[in-house]
Amino acid sequence: MPDIKSPTSAGVTVSIGVSAMYLSQKLKKEAILEKTDMLFYQAKENGGNRIEYQAGAILKN
């Protein structure tokens, strides 16, 4: 997406981390957020402007 207001950048990029769990896992929100945060930083480390996801992640409370 072009950023016409920025004198230093030609555009805006997005890095996103997504984790999806089964309802039966009954995880604490902190565990879900920790995994999602890890995936966000993985997206940035892998070059940015991408989505990293893990469906049905196995997490511990």
JORA-V997889 format. One record per residue. N is the residue number from 0. RES is the residue in one small letter. SS is DSSP state (hx for helix, st for strand, lp for the rest). BURIAL is # if it has 16 or more other ideal C-beta (glycine too) atoms within 10 Angstrom, else .. Layout:
N RES SS BURIAL
N RES SS BURIAL
This chain:
0 m lp .
1 p st .
2 d lp .
3 i lp .
4 k lp .
5 s lp .
6 p lp .
7 t lp .
8 s lp .
9 a lp .
10 g st .
11 v lp .
12 t lp .
13 v lp .
14 s lp #
15 i st .
16 g st #
17 v st .
18 s st #
19 a st .
20 m lp #
21 y lp .
22 l hx .
23 s hx .
24 q hx .
25 k lp .
26 l lp #
27 k lp .
28 k hx .
29 e hx .
30 a hx #
31 i hx #
32 l hx .
33 e hx .
34 k hx #
35 t hx #
36 d hx .
37 m hx .
38 l hx #
39 f hx #
40 y hx .
41 q hx .
42 a hx #
43 k hx .
44 e hx .
45 n lp .
46 g lp .
47 g lp .
48 n lp .
49 r lp .
50 i st .
51 e st #
52 y st .
53 q st #
54 a st .
55 g lp .
56 a lp #
57 i lp .
58 l lp .
59 k lp .
60 n lp .
